Amino acid sequence: MAAEQSGSLRSAAIAPLRRGLPIDTPHERRPSPRQVARWITTTPSRRGLHATEALRRLLEHCPELDRTHYLVRQFAAMLDARDATPLPDWLKHLTASHLPALASLANAIREDQHAVVEGITTPFNSGVNEGRITDLKLQKRMMAGRAGVPLLRHRVILMAGLRRRYP
């Protein structure tokens, strides 16, 4: 019975080819929200051709996302230039966007605007320290109290050496 069903499915799939009908093109999968966020936050010159084209089509169909993309690119330009003078106007645009998530972001940035300005204008960041803390927490979780501090210290030092070698 199963062989008969698979045979009929095969013939149904091949029938349009025998009649010379065009084959349906496969449908493109919808991008996940995480994928769209990655496309928006990636520098346009570093995006692949497929991602750039997919993002362009997506922005054409969703004006809210297009507005968000524009605002993200403005903030990225501030970071690249290390110039925080457009920040107050950018925050006004966030609030005026009529998107609740962006308005909430604007309020959060205003609460600590001095720190945001410092983060934009100074070349220093705590990325390396954050990476080391993440490594330490990972090692602690992996060992789960099975060994003492000397072994943990040794493993963290080895991991730091690997990070220097393979950034």
Secondary structure, 3 states (H helix, E strand, C coil): CHHHHHHHHHHHHHHHHHHCCCCCCCCCCCCCHHHHHHHHHCCHHHCCHHHHHHHHHHHHHCHHHHHHHHHHHHHHHHHHHCCCCCHHHHHHHHHHCCCHHHHHHHHHHHHCHHHHHHHHHCCCCCHHHHHHHHHHHHHHHHHCCCCCHHHHHHHHHHHHHHHHHCC
